[in-house]
């Protein structure tokens, strides 16, 4: 074959590849069982993921966990419950058969101990944010205190997320006003390095639109700084119908935040393959999230790139 024909053939092959084959495959479940609201922490050369309560062969686990050497797996689900004892202030919910322990966030404190935030049921009325500590990322985590850390008596608090900016520590969470048919809000609360002691008043960062594509629901907040701005990623709409991930940006951590008109991901990102993606966490250059599978909500991951302060999912 001549050099010219070889070059023509190569260009044709590259054109065909670009036109007919996606650069990245549609994400497959990394944990192909119910593992909702995943939070991922890296410790040394190992990644640990934590999820909302779920039932396993050995019974109910308040906080399941899994581990892997890479974000993209393979992941191995741990053999035990990371939070083996529900806090004394929670109440058992007969309808779900659980204490409604949801959406954990695990971080490492400056003293080397591991801090877990989570939401749980209080008096059968509201979900509130609690905290637990452990010496290892696999637990066992033990509840701190005899009351929730954050508990609005009307709207409660769920979906906690830890944040460190310029050496200062913060707790980010949402109220659950949407449970009362009112728009939910996302809040920022400064805390000491122990993650347990409040050091200032809370600030409202964002409020859900009552209709449209949010329907009172914004949740799963994650804040990062990119392109000179603070970027708040959040899930919107009820998780069972048209769940999706959006973002808002601000020049200052405390806002004001401006919502973007574009989605980070939704059910059309990978048409017919992934439904209702959300409950996200950012891990390096990946976004980890849950989406529908036959057994519930499995854990997935996709590449994430940035255009300034705009997060873009690789697909």
FINUKE-277082 format. One line per field, with one value per residue: residue number from 0; residue in one letter; y, x, z of N, C-alpha, C in turn. Coordinates in nm, 2 decimals. Layout:
REM FINUKE-277082
seq [NUM/...]
type [A/...]
n.v [Y/...]
n.u [X/...]
n.w [Z/...]
ca.v [Y/...]
ca.u [X/...]
ca.w [Z/...]
c.v [Y/...]
c.u [X/...]
c.w [Z/...]
This chain:
REM FINUKE-277082
seq [0/1/2/3/4/5/6/7/8/9/10/11/12/13/14/15/16/17/18/19/20/21/22/23/24/25/26/27/28/29/30/31/32/33/34/35/36/37/38/39/40/41/42/43/44/45/46/47/48/49/50/51/52/53/54/55/56/57/58/59/60/61/62/63/64/65/66/67/68/69/70/71/72/73/74/75/76/77/78/79/80/81/82/83/84/85/86/87/88/89/90/91/92/93/94/95/96/97/98/99/100/101/102/103/104/105/106/107/108/109/110/111/112/113/114/115/116/117/118/119/120/121/122/123/124/125/126/127/128/129/130/131/132/133/134/135/136/137/138/139/140/141/142/143/144/145/146/147/148/149/150/151/152/153/154/155/156/157/158/159/160/161/162/163/164/165/166/167/168/169/170/171/172/173/174/175/176/177/178/179/180/181/182/183/184/185/186/187/188/189/190/191/192/193/194/195/196/197/198/199/200/201/202/203/204/205/206/207/208/209/210/211/212/213/214/215/216/217/218/219/220/221/222/223/224/225/226/227/228/229/230/231/232/233/234/235/236/237/238/239/240/241/242/243/244/245/246/247/248/249/250/251/252/253/254/255/256/257/258/259/260/261/262/263/264/265/266/267/268/269/270/271/272/273/274/275/276/277/278/279/280/281/282/283/284/285/286/287/288/289/290/291/292/293/294/295/296/297/298/299/300/301/302/303/304/305/306/307/308/309/310/311/312/313/314]
type [X/X/X/X/X/X/X/X/X/X/X/X/X/X/X/X/X/X/X/X/X/X/X/X/X/X/X/X/X/X/X/X/X/X/X/X/X/X/X/X/X/X/X/X/X/X/X/X/X/X/X/X/X/X/X/X/X/X/X/X/X/X/X/X/X/X/X/X/X/X/X/X/X/X/X/X/X/X/X/X/X/X/X/X/X/X/X/X/X/X/X/X/X/X/X/X/X/X/X/X/X/X/X/X/X/X/X/X/X/X/X/X/X/X/X/X/X/X/X/X/X/X/X/X/X/X/X/X/X/X/X/X/X/X/X/X/X/X/X/X/X/X/X/X/X/X/X/X/X/X/X/X/X/X/X/X/X/X/X/X/X/X/X/X/X/X/X/X/X/X/X/X/X/X/X/X/X/X/X/X/X/X/X/X/X/X/X/X/X/X/X/X/X/X/X/X/X/X/X/X/X/X/X/X/X/X/X/X/X/X/X/X/X/X/X/X/X/X/X/X/X/X/X/X/X/X/X/X/X/X/X/X/X/X/X/X/X/X/X/X/X/X/X/X/X/X/X/X/X/X/X/X/X/X/X/X/X/X/X/X/X/X/X/X/X/X/X/X/X/X/X/X/X/X/X/X/X/X/X/X/X/X/X/X/X/X/X/X/X/X/X/X/X/X/X/X/X/X/X/X/X/X/X/X/X/X/X/X/X/X/X/X/X/X/X]
n.v [-0.12/0.22/0.52/0.73/0.61/0.47/0.68/0.79/0.58/0.56/0.81/0.77/0.56/0.68/0.88/0.72/0.60/0.82/0.91/0.70/0.56/0.60/0.80/0.73/0.46/0.39/0.42/0.14/-0.04/0.01/-0.09/-0.33/-0.35/-0.25/0.06/0.34/0.70/0.75/0.81/0.90/0.83/0.88/0.70/0.68/0.45/0.35/0.35/0.43/0.37/0.47/0.41/0.49/0.32/-0.03/-0.36/-0.66/-1.00/-1.08/-0.93/-0.61/-0.33/-0.04/0.16/0.06/-0.03/-0.01/-0.10/-0.01/-0.01/0.17/0.44/0.36/0.10/-0.26/-0.28/-0.39/-0.50/-0.44/-0.67/-0.61/-0.39/-0.05/0.13/-0.01/0.02/0.18/0.52/0.63/0.82/0.79/0.67/0.37/0.29/0.15/0.12/0.12/-0.06/0.02/0.25/0.47/0.57/0.77/0.87/0.91/1.09/1.08/1.18/1.27/1.38/1.64/1.53/1.27/1.08/0.94/1.10/1.07/1.20/1.17/1.12/1.06/0.91/1.09/1.06/0.97/1.17/1.37/1.39/1.41/1.54/1.35/1.25/1.05/0.87/0.71/0.50/0.39/0.38/0.18/0.16/0.02/0.28/0.50/0.66/1.01/1.18/1.24/1.33/1.47/1.64/1.85/1.97/2.08/2.14/2.14/2.12/1.95/1.79/1.68/1.49/1.55/1.71/1.73/1.99/2.17/2.47/2.68/2.61/2.63/2.47/2.32/2.24/2.12/2.10/2.00/2.13/1.97/2.07/2.02/1.79/1.88/2.00/2.24/2.46/2.32/2.41/2.47/2.47/2.62/2.56/2.68/2.50/2.38/2.23/1.98/1.90/1.90/2.11/2.40/2.71/2.94/3.12/2.96/2.97/3.04/2.89/2.82/2.78/2.57/2.57/2.60/2.47/2.36/2.21/2.13/2.11/2.17/2.03/2.02/1.87/1.66/1.81/1.92/2.10/2.25/2.42/2.59/2.72/2.97/3.02/2.92/2.61/2.47/2.16/1.98/1.76/1.73/1.75/1.49/1.18/0.95/1.02/1.17/1.25/1.45/1.61/1.93/2.25/2.54/2.86/3.07/3.37/3.39/3.18/3.18/3.28/3.52/3.24/3.15/2.98/2.74/2.72/2.47/2.11/1.88/1.61/1.38/1.17/1.16/1.17/0.94/0.79/0.57/0.40/0.47/0.57/0.83/0.96/1.06/1.19/1.26/1.25/1.41/1.29/1.34/1.34/1.23/1.18/1.04/0.85/0.75/0.54/0.41/0.06/-0.29/-0.39/-0.17/0.12/0.15/0.20/0.42/0.56/0.84/1.00/1.34/1.66/2.00/2.32/2.60/2.72/2.53/2.21/1.92/1.62/1.33/1.16]
n.u [0.09/0.05/0.20/0.03/-0.23/-0.23/-0.25/-0.50/-0.66/-0.63/-0.73/-0.99/-1.07/-1.04/-1.24/-1.47/-1.47/-1.50/-1.75/-1.93/-1.88/-1.90/-1.68/-1.65/-1.77/-2.11/-2.17/-2.16/-2.32/-2.13/-2.16/-2.38/-2.63/-2.87/-2.76/-2.79/-2.75/-2.45/-2.15/-1.81/-1.48/-1.14/-0.87/-0.54/-0.43/-0.68/-1.03/-1.33/-1.67/-2.00/-2.34/-2.69/-2.92/-2.98/-3.10/-2.94/-2.81/-2.75/-2.92/-3.07/-2.87/-2.75/-2.57/-2.43/-2.11/-1.84/-1.54/-1.25/-0.97/-0.96/-1.16/-1.33/-1.35/-1.27/-1.54/-1.58/-1.82/-1.84/-1.83/-1.98/-2.19/-2.13/-2.22/-2.32/-2.50/-2.80/-2.85/-2.95/-3.15/-3.30/-3.60/-3.77/-3.90/-4.19/-4.30/-4.10/-3.93/-3.69/-3.46/-3.46/-3.21/-3.01/-2.81/-2.51/-2.21/-1.87/-1.57/-1.22/-1.10/-0.88/-0.75/-0.72/-0.92/-1.23/-1.51/-1.86/-2.14/-2.49/-2.84/-3.14/-3.44/-3.66/-3.87/-4.07/-4.14/-3.97/-3.67/-3.34/-3.00/-2.73/-2.43/-2.13/-1.84/-1.53/-1.24/-1.14/-1.18/-1.37/-1.52/-1.61/-1.86/-1.95/-2.23/-2.24/-2.33/-2.66/-2.86/-2.97/-2.74/-2.82/-3.14/-3.42/-3.74/-3.96/-3.91/-3.68/-3.37/-3.15/-2.93/-2.64/-2.32/-1.97/-1.72/-1.42/-1.27/-1.01/-0.89/-1.10/-1.38/-1.69/-2.04/-2.27/-2.61/-2.95/-3.28/-3.59/-3.82/-3.97/-4.11/-4.33/-4.47/-4.35/-4.09/-3.77/-3.45/-3.10/-2.83/-2.56/-2.33/-2.10/-1.84/-1.63/-1.30/-1.35/-1.58/-1.82/-1.89/-2.06/-1.97/-2.07/-2.36/-2.60/-2.62/-2.84/-2.81/-2.94/-3.26/-3.53/-3.71/-4.06/-4.20/-4.17/-3.87/-3.78/-3.97/-4.01/-3.80/-3.46/-3.15/-2.89/-2.64/-2.32/-2.02/-1.77/-1.46/-1.40/-1.26/-1.23/-1.47/-1.72/-1.88/-2.19/-2.32/-2.62/-2.90/-3.22/-3.58/-3.83/-3.68/-3.78/-3.89/-3.79/-3.55/-3.25/-2.93/-2.81/-2.65/-2.52/-2.36/-2.12/-1.94/-1.85/-1.83/-2.05/-2.24/-2.42/-2.58/-2.61/-2.83/-2.76/-2.87/-2.84/-2.82/-2.62/-2.64/-2.90/-3.18/-3.16/-2.90/-2.76/-2.93/-3.20/-3.04/-2.95/-3.14/-3.29/-3.05/-2.86/-2.80/-2.53/-2.17/-1.85/-1.54/-1.22/-1.16/-1.40/-1.76/-1.96/-2.25/-2.60/-2.84/-3.13/-3.17/-3.28/-3.29/-3.31/-3.14/-2.84/-2.48/-2.29/-2.04/-1.90/-1.68/-1.56/-1.54/-1.42/-1.54/-1.43/-1.61/-1.81/-1.93/-1.89/-2.01/-1.84/-1.91]
n.w [0.00/-0.09/0.06/0.05/0.01/0.25/0.43/0.36/0.42/0.70/0.79/0.71/0.87/1.12/1.10/1.08/1.32/1.49/1.41/1.44/1.69/2.03/2.24/2.50/2.69/2.78/3.12/3.33/3.60/3.90/4.15/4.16/4.29/4.54/4.64/4.74/4.72/4.71/4.88/4.85/4.97/4.98/5.11/5.16/4.93/4.87/4.79/4.95/4.97/5.07/5.17/5.17/5.40/5.35/5.27/5.32/5.27/5.53/5.67/5.77/5.70/5.84/5.74/5.47/5.32/5.08/4.90/4.69/4.47/4.26/4.14/3.94/4.00/4.02/4.27/4.60/4.82/5.16/5.44/5.67/5.87/5.86/6.04/6.30/6.51/6.55/6.63/6.96/6.96/6.74/6.57/6.50/6.18/6.09/5.84/5.65/5.76/5.87/6.04/5.88/5.79/5.62/5.33/5.39/5.48/5.48/5.62/5.69/5.99/6.12/6.34/6.27/6.30/6.18/6.06/6.04/5.89/5.88/5.80/5.99/6.12/6.35/6.61/6.44/6.27/6.15/5.95/6.07/6.10/6.21/6.38/6.37/6.49/6.41/6.42/6.20/5.84/5.77/5.99/6.32/6.32/6.58/6.73/6.81/7.09/7.24/7.09/6.77/6.55/6.38/6.37/6.26/6.39/6.23/5.95/5.95/5.86/5.60/5.39/5.44/5.39/5.40/5.41/5.34/5.33/5.26/5.50/5.68/5.82/5.72/5.73/5.50/5.41/5.34/5.40/5.47/5.35/5.13/5.19/5.31/5.11/5.04/4.91/4.92/5.08/5.06/5.29/5.46/5.72/5.94/6.11/6.38/6.37/6.46/6.35/6.48/6.64/6.63/6.48/6.40/6.26/6.04/5.68/5.42/5.10/4.86/4.71/4.62/4.31/4.30/4.10/3.76/3.67/3.92/4.12/4.40/4.51/4.59/4.65/4.79/4.81/4.69/4.71/4.52/4.42/4.13/3.83/3.94/4.07/4.32/4.29/4.32/4.31/4.27/4.32/4.17/4.17/4.25/4.33/4.21/3.97/3.67/3.78/3.83/3.78/3.86/3.86/4.04/4.06/4.24/4.34/4.59/4.88/5.05/4.88/4.66/4.50/4.16/3.96/3.70/3.36/3.25/3.25/3.45/3.43/3.32/3.26/2.99/2.92/2.88/2.68/2.73/2.88/3.13/3.40/3.59/3.72/4.00/4.34/4.39/4.41/4.40/4.29/4.24/3.90/3.84/3.85/4.09/4.13/4.19/4.01/3.85/3.89/3.85/4.12/4.28/4.35/4.19/4.21/4.01/3.80/3.62/3.39/3.45/3.33/3.30/3.19/3.24/3.50/3.46/3.50/3.31/3.20/3.08/2.79]
ca.v [0.00/0.34/0.61/0.81/0.53/0.44/0.80/0.80/0.47/0.59/0.92/0.72/0.48/0.77/0.94/0.62/0.58/0.94/0.92/0.58/0.50/0.70/0.80/0.66/0.37/0.42/0.36/0.02/-0.03/-0.04/-0.18/-0.37/-0.38/-0.12/0.13/0.47/0.82/0.71/0.91/0.83/0.89/0.81/0.69/0.61/0.40/0.28/0.43/0.37/0.42/0.45/0.44/0.48/0.19/-0.13/-0.49/-0.76/-1.14/-1.09/-0.84/-0.46/-0.25/0.11/0.22/-0.03/0.04/-0.09/-0.05/-0.04/0.06/0.28/0.49/0.28/-0.04/-0.33/-0.26/-0.50/-0.46/-0.48/-0.78/-0.57/-0.26/0.06/0.19/-0.12/0.05/0.30/0.61/0.62/0.92/0.76/0.58/0.27/0.32/0.02/0.12/0.08/-0.16/0.08/0.38/0.57/0.62/0.81/0.97/0.94/1.16/1.04/1.26/1.25/1.50/1.67/1.44/1.13/1.00/0.95/1.16/1.04/1.26/1.09/1.16/0.95/0.94/1.13/1.06/0.94/1.29/1.44/1.34/1.50/1.51/1.31/1.24/0.93/0.87/0.58/0.50/0.33/0.41/0.08/0.15/0.06/0.42/0.51/0.78/1.11/1.25/1.17/1.41/1.50/1.75/1.95/1.92/2.17/2.06/2.14/2.07/1.85/1.82/1.56/1.50/1.63/1.71/1.80/2.08/2.25/2.58/2.77/2.56/2.64/2.35/2.36/2.13/2.16/2.01/2.06/2.11/1.88/2.14/1.96/1.69/1.96/2.07/2.37/2.45/2.29/2.49/2.41/2.55/2.62/2.59/2.67/2.41/2.36/2.12/1.85/1.88/1.88/2.23/2.51/2.83/3.06/3.10/2.90/3.06/2.97/2.91/2.80/2.73/2.50/2.63/2.53/2.40/2.34/2.08/2.10/2.07/2.19/1.94/2.02/1.79/1.60/1.92/1.91/2.22/2.25/2.55/2.56/2.83/3.09/3.02/2.81/2.54/2.39/2.06/1.93/1.68/1.80/1.67/1.36/1.08/0.84/1.07/1.27/1.30/1.50/1.68/2.06/2.32/2.68/2.91/3.20/3.41/3.37/3.05/3.21/3.32/3.45/3.14/3.16/2.85/2.73/2.67/2.34/1.99/1.80/1.48/1.34/1.04/1.17/1.18/0.81/0.75/0.43/0.31/0.51/0.64/0.90/0.97/1.17/1.16/1.25/1.29/1.43/1.22/1.37/1.37/1.15/1.20/0.91/0.88/0.64/0.54/0.29/-0.08/-0.37/-0.41/-0.04/0.23/0.11/0.30/0.44/0.67/0.88/1.10/1.48/1.76/2.14/2.43/2.71/2.67/2.44/2.07/1.85/1.47/1.27/1.06]
ca.u [0.00/0.13/0.19/-0.10/-0.34/-0.23/-0.30/-0.64/-0.73/-0.62/-0.82/-1.13/-1.09/-1.06/-1.37/-1.57/-1.47/-1.55/-1.89/-2.01/-1.85/-1.88/-1.54/-1.65/-1.88/-2.21/-2.14/-2.22/-2.32/-2.01/-2.22/-2.50/-2.73/-2.92/-2.66/-2.83/-2.68/-2.32/-2.04/-1.68/-1.37/-1.01/-0.78/-0.42/-0.45/-0.81/-1.15/-1.44/-1.80/-2.10/-2.47/-2.82/-2.95/-3.03/-3.11/-2.84/-2.84/-2.74/-3.02/-3.06/-2.74/-2.78/-2.48/-2.34/-1.99/-1.77/-1.40/-1.19/-0.85/-0.99/-1.30/-1.40/-1.36/-1.39/-1.58/-1.62/-1.91/-1.79/-1.90/-2.05/-2.25/-2.03/-2.28/-2.39/-2.60/-2.87/-2.85/-3.06/-3.25/-3.38/-3.72/-3.79/-4.01/-4.25/-4.33/-3.98/-3.85/-3.56/-3.46/-3.45/-3.07/-2.99/-2.72/-2.40/-2.09/-1.76/-1.45/-1.12/-1.07/-0.74/-0.69/-0.70/-1.04/-1.32/-1.64/-1.97/-2.27/-2.60/-2.98/-3.21/-3.58/-3.68/-4.01/-4.16/-4.20/-3.88/-3.54/-3.24/-2.86/-2.65/-2.28/-2.07/-1.70/-1.46/-1.09/-1.10/-1.29/-1.47/-1.60/-1.75/-1.89/-2.04/-2.30/-2.19/-2.43/-2.79/-2.95/-2.92/-2.66/-2.90/-3.28/-3.53/-3.85/-4.07/-3.86/-3.58/-3.24/-3.10/-2.82/-2.52/-2.19/-1.86/-1.65/-1.31/-1.23/-0.91/-0.87/-1.22/-1.47/-1.84/-2.14/-2.37/-2.72/-3.08/-3.39/-3.68/-3.95/-4.05/-4.20/-4.45/-4.51/-4.28/-3.96/-3.65/-3.34/-2.97/-2.78/-2.41/-2.31/-1.96/-1.81/-1.49/-1.23/-1.40/-1.70/-1.93/-1.91/-2.09/-1.89/-2.14/-2.49/-2.61/-2.66/-2.92/-2.74/-3.02/-3.39/-3.58/-3.82/-4.18/-4.26/-4.07/-3.79/-3.74/-4.09/-3.98/-3.69/-3.32/-3.09/-2.75/-2.54/-2.17/-1.96/-1.63/-1.42/-1.34/-1.27/-1.24/-1.60/-1.77/-1.98/-2.28/-2.39/-2.73/-3.00/-3.35/-3.70/-3.84/-3.58/-3.84/-3.94/-3.72/-3.44/-3.14/-2.83/-2.79/-2.55/-2.53/-2.22/-2.11/-1.80/-1.82/-1.88/-2.19/-2.33/-2.54/-2.56/-2.69/-2.86/-2.73/-2.98/-2.81/-2.81/-2.50/-2.69/-3.04/-3.21/-3.13/-2.75/-2.73/-3.07/-3.24/-2.95/-2.94/-3.26/-3.30/-2.93/-2.85/-2.74/-2.39/-2.05/-1.73/-1.42/-1.12/-1.21/-1.52/-1.88/-2.02/-2.40/-2.69/-2.94/-3.22/-3.14/-3.39/-3.30/-3.32/-3.05/-2.71/-2.38/-2.23/-1.94/-1.87/-1.58/-1.61/-1.44/-1.46/-1.52/-1.43/-1.69/-1.92/-1.90/-1.94/-2.00/-1.79/-2.00]
ca.w [0.00/-0.09/0.17/0.03/0.04/0.39/0.51/0.33/0.50/0.84/0.81/0.69/0.99/1.23/1.08/1.11/1.47/1.56/1.37/1.48/1.81/2.14/2.29/2.63/2.69/2.88/3.25/3.38/3.75/3.97/4.25/4.09/4.39/4.60/4.70/4.71/4.77/4.74/4.92/4.83/5.04/4.95/5.23/5.11/4.80/4.87/4.80/5.03/4.94/5.18/5.11/5.25/5.45/5.26/5.33/5.27/5.31/5.68/5.74/5.75/5.73/5.85/5.65/5.39/5.26/4.98/4.88/4.56/4.44/4.17/4.14/3.84/4.04/4.08/4.40/4.69/4.93/5.29/5.50/5.79/5.87/5.91/6.16/6.34/6.61/6.52/6.74/7.06/6.93/6.62/6.59/6.40/6.09/6.05/5.70/5.57/5.83/5.90/6.11/5.78/5.80/5.48/5.27/5.48/5.43/5.56/5.60/5.79/6.07/6.14/6.44/6.21/6.32/6.07/6.10/5.95/5.90/5.82/5.84/6.05/6.17/6.48/6.66/6.33/6.21/6.07/5.94/6.12/6.07/6.32/6.35/6.44/6.48/6.40/6.41/6.07/5.75/5.77/6.12/6.34/6.36/6.70/6.73/6.90/7.16/7.26/7.01/6.64/6.54/6.32/6.37/6.25/6.44/6.13/5.82/5.96/5.78/5.54/5.29/5.49/5.31/5.47/5.32/5.40/5.24/5.33/5.64/5.76/5.81/5.70/5.71/5.40/5.41/5.29/5.49/5.40/5.34/5.03/5.25/5.35/4.99/5.03/4.85/5.01/5.07/5.09/5.39/5.49/5.86/5.98/6.22/6.42/6.30/6.50/6.27/6.57/6.71/6.54/6.51/6.34/6.21/5.91/5.56/5.31/4.98/4.74/4.73/4.51/4.24/4.34/3.99/3.66/3.67/4.05/4.20/4.55/4.56/4.56/4.75/4.76/4.77/4.69/4.67/4.49/4.37/4.00/3.74/4.02/4.14/4.39/4.22/4.40/4.24/4.35/4.25/4.17/4.14/4.32/4.28/4.13/3.84/3.61/3.87/3.75/3.85/3.82/3.94/4.06/4.09/4.31/4.36/4.74/4.93/5.10/4.77/4.61/4.39/4.04/3.90/3.56/3.28/3.19/3.34/3.45/3.38/3.35/3.19/2.84/2.90/2.81/2.65/2.74/2.95/3.27/3.44/3.72/3.79/4.10/4.47/4.34/4.48/4.31/4.33/4.14/3.77/3.82/3.93/4.13/4.15/4.18/3.91/3.87/3.85/3.90/4.26/4.35/4.29/4.20/4.20/3.88/3.79/3.49/3.38/3.46/3.28/3.33/3.10/3.34/3.62/3.41/3.50/3.19/3.20/2.96/2.73]
c.v [0.12/0.43/0.69/0.73/0.49/0.56/0.81/0.70/0.50/0.70/0.86/0.64/0.57/0.84/0.85/0.60/0.70/0.95/0.82/0.52/0.61/0.69/0.73/0.58/0.42/0.35/0.24/0.03/-0.08/-0.12/-0.21/-0.43/-0.25/-0.06/0.28/0.58/0.79/0.83/0.83/0.90/0.81/0.82/0.61/0.57/0.33/0.38/0.36/0.44/0.38/0.49/0.44/0.34/0.10/-0.27/-0.59/-0.90/-1.16/-1.00/-0.69/-0.41/-0.10/0.19/0.11/0.05/-0.06/-0.03/-0.09/0.04/0.17/0.32/0.40/0.13/-0.13/-0.29/-0.38/-0.45/-0.52/-0.58/-0.73/-0.43/-0.16/0.13/0.09/-0.09/0.18/0.39/0.60/0.71/0.90/0.67/0.49/0.30/0.19/0.01/0.07/-0.03/-0.11/0.20/0.50/0.64/0.64/0.88/1.00/1.02/1.13/1.12/1.23/1.38/1.52/1.58/1.29/1.05/1.03/0.99/1.12/1.12/1.17/1.16/1.04/1.00/0.98/1.14/1.04/1.06/1.36/1.36/1.45/1.45/1.47/1.29/1.11/0.94/0.73/0.60/0.45/0.37/0.31/0.07/0.05/0.21/0.41/0.65/0.88/1.18/1.18/1.25/1.43/1.62/1.87/1.90/2.03/2.10/2.05/2.07/1.96/1.89/1.69/1.59/1.59/1.61/1.79/1.88/2.16/2.35/2.67/2.74/2.57/2.52/2.39/2.23/2.19/2.06/2.08/2.04/2.02/1.94/2.08/1.85/1.75/2.04/2.22/2.36/2.42/2.39/2.42/2.52/2.52/2.65/2.57/2.58/2.42/2.25/1.98/1.81/1.87/2.01/2.34/2.64/2.95/3.02/3.03/3.00/2.98/3.00/2.90/2.75/2.68/2.59/2.54/2.44/2.38/2.21/2.06/2.06/2.07/2.11/1.98/1.95/1.74/1.71/1.88/2.04/2.20/2.39/2.52/2.69/2.96/3.11/2.90/2.74/2.45/2.29/2.01/1.85/1.75/1.71/1.55/1.26/0.97/0.89/1.18/1.34/1.34/1.58/1.82/2.13/2.47/2.73/3.04/3.24/3.39/3.24/3.07/3.26/3.47/3.35/3.16/3.02/2.85/2.68/2.53/2.23/1.94/1.66/1.46/1.21/1.04/1.17/1.05/0.75/0.60/0.34/0.35/0.61/0.70/0.91/1.08/1.12/1.16/1.29/1.31/1.37/1.24/1.41/1.28/1.20/1.07/0.94/0.74/0.65/0.41/0.17/-0.16/-0.38/-0.28/0.07/0.18/0.22/0.30/0.55/0.71/0.99/1.24/1.57/1.90/2.23/2.55/2.66/2.58/2.30/2.00/1.70/1.42/1.16/1.04]
c.u [0.09/0.11/0.06/-0.22/-0.35/-0.29/-0.45/-0.72/-0.74/-0.72/-0.97/-1.17/-1.12/-1.20/-1.48/-1.58/-1.53/-1.70/-1.98/-1.99/-1.83/-1.73/-1.54/-1.78/-1.98/-2.17/-2.22/-2.23/-2.19/-2.05/-2.36/-2.60/-2.77/-2.81/-2.68/-2.74/-2.53/-2.23/-1.91/-1.57/-1.24/-0.92/-0.65/-0.45/-0.59/-0.92/-1.25/-1.57/-1.90/-2.23/-2.58/-2.85/-3.01/-3.03/-3.02/-2.88/-2.84/-2.84/-3.00/-2.92/-2.78/-2.70/-2.39/-2.22/-1.93/-1.63/-1.35/-1.06/-0.85/-1.13/-1.38/-1.41/-1.25/-1.41/-1.62/-1.70/-1.86/-1.88/-1.99/-2.11/-2.15/-2.09/-2.37/-2.51/-2.67/-2.86/-2.97/-3.18/-3.33/-3.50/-3.73/-3.91/-4.07/-4.27/-4.22/-3.90/-3.71/-3.58/-3.44/-3.32/-3.02/-2.86/-2.60/-2.29/-1.98/-1.63/-1.35/-1.09/-0.92/-0.67/-0.68/-0.82/-1.14/-1.46/-1.74/-2.09/-2.37/-2.73/-3.05/-3.35/-3.58/-3.83/-4.11/-4.21/-4.10/-3.75/-3.44/-3.10/-2.80/-2.51/-2.23/-1.92/-1.64/-1.31/-1.05/-1.22/-1.40/-1.55/-1.54/-1.76/-1.98/-2.10/-2.24/-2.31/-2.57/-2.90/-2.89/-2.83/-2.74/-3.04/-3.38/-3.66/-3.96/-4.02/-3.75/-3.46/-3.19/-2.98/-2.70/-2.40/-2.09/-1.78/-1.54/-1.27/-1.13/-0.88/-0.99/-1.31/-1.62/-1.92/-2.24/-2.48/-2.84/-3.18/-3.49/-3.82/-4.04/-4.15/-4.33/-4.50/-4.47/-4.14/-3.85/-3.54/-3.21/-2.90/-2.63/-2.40/-2.16/-1.94/-1.66/-1.43/-1.28/-1.53/-1.83/-1.98/-1.94/-2.02/-1.95/-2.28/-2.49/-2.65/-2.73/-2.85/-2.83/-3.15/-3.45/-3.69/-3.94/-4.23/-4.14/-4.00/-3.74/-3.85/-4.06/-3.86/-3.55/-3.25/-2.95/-2.65/-2.40/-2.11/-1.81/-1.59/-1.35/-1.36/-1.28/-1.38/-1.63/-1.89/-2.06/-2.35/-2.50/-2.82/-3.13/-3.46/-3.71/-3.75/-3.65/-3.88/-3.86/-3.61/-3.32/-3.04/-2.81/-2.68/-2.58/-2.39/-2.23/-1.97/-1.76/-1.89/-2.03/-2.29/-2.33/-2.50/-2.66/-2.71/-2.82/-2.86/-2.96/-2.80/-2.66/-2.53/-2.83/-3.06/-3.18/-2.98/-2.70/-2.87/-3.10/-3.15/-2.94/-3.06/-3.25/-3.16/-2.93/-2.78/-2.59/-2.29/-1.94/-1.61/-1.31/-1.19/-1.33/-1.64/-1.94/-2.16/-2.47/-2.78/-3.02/-3.16/-3.26/-3.40/-3.30/-3.24/-2.91/-2.61/-2.31/-2.12/-1.92/-1.75/-1.64/-1.50/-1.50/-1.44/-1.54/-1.50/-1.81/-1.87/-1.97/-1.91/-1.94/-1.88/-1.97]
c.w [0.00/0.04/0.16/0.06/0.18/0.47/0.49/0.42/0.65/0.87/0.80/0.82/1.11/1.22/1.12/1.26/1.54/1.53/1.43/1.62/1.92/2.19/2.42/2.63/2.80/3.01/3.28/3.54/3.81/4.09/4.20/4.19/4.45/4.68/4.68/4.77/4.80/4.78/4.91/4.90/5.00/5.07/5.18/4.96/4.78/4.87/4.88/4.99/5.04/5.12/5.22/5.29/5.35/5.32/5.25/5.32/5.46/5.75/5.70/5.78/5.73/5.75/5.58/5.34/5.16/4.96/4.74/4.56/4.34/4.18/4.05/3.88/4.00/4.23/4.47/4.80/5.06/5.35/5.62/5.77/5.93/6.03/6.22/6.44/6.57/6.65/6.83/7.03/6.81/6.66/6.47/6.32/6.04/5.90/5.61/5.63/5.87/6.00/6.01/5.79/5.65/5.45/5.36/5.40/5.53/5.52/5.71/5.86/6.08/6.24/6.39/6.22/6.20/6.12/5.99/5.99/5.83/5.86/5.89/6.10/6.31/6.51/6.54/6.26/6.12/6.06/5.99/6.10/6.21/6.28/6.43/6.41/6.48/6.39/6.27/5.97/5.73/5.89/6.21/6.38/6.48/6.70/6.84/6.96/7.17/7.19/6.87/6.65/6.48/6.31/6.37/6.29/6.33/6.00/5.83/5.88/5.73/5.45/5.33/5.40/5.38/5.37/5.40/5.29/5.31/5.47/5.73/5.72/5.80/5.69/5.61/5.41/5.35/5.40/5.40/5.38/5.23/5.08/5.30/5.23/4.99/4.97/4.95/4.98/5.11/5.18/5.42/5.64/5.89/6.11/6.26/6.35/6.34/6.42/6.35/6.64/6.62/6.58/6.45/6.30/6.07/5.80/5.46/5.18/4.85/4.78/4.61/4.44/4.27/4.22/3.89/3.68/3.81/4.14/4.35/4.60/4.50/4.68/4.71/4.73/4.78/4.64/4.64/4.43/4.23/3.91/3.82/4.09/4.22/4.31/4.31/4.31/4.33/4.26/4.26/4.12/4.22/4.25/4.19/3.99/3.79/3.71/3.78/3.83/3.78/3.89/3.94/4.09/4.16/4.32/4.50/4.78/4.98/5.00/4.75/4.50/4.28/3.97/3.75/3.49/3.22/3.29/3.34/3.39/3.41/3.27/3.04/2.82/2.84/2.78/2.65/2.82/3.10/3.30/3.58/3.79/3.89/4.23/4.46/4.44/4.38/4.37/4.22/4.01/3.74/3.91/3.96/4.17/4.15/4.06/3.92/3.81/3.90/4.05/4.35/4.28/4.31/4.19/4.07/3.90/3.64/3.50/3.39/3.42/3.31/3.22/3.19/3.46/3.58/3.42/3.38/3.20/3.07/2.92/2.58]
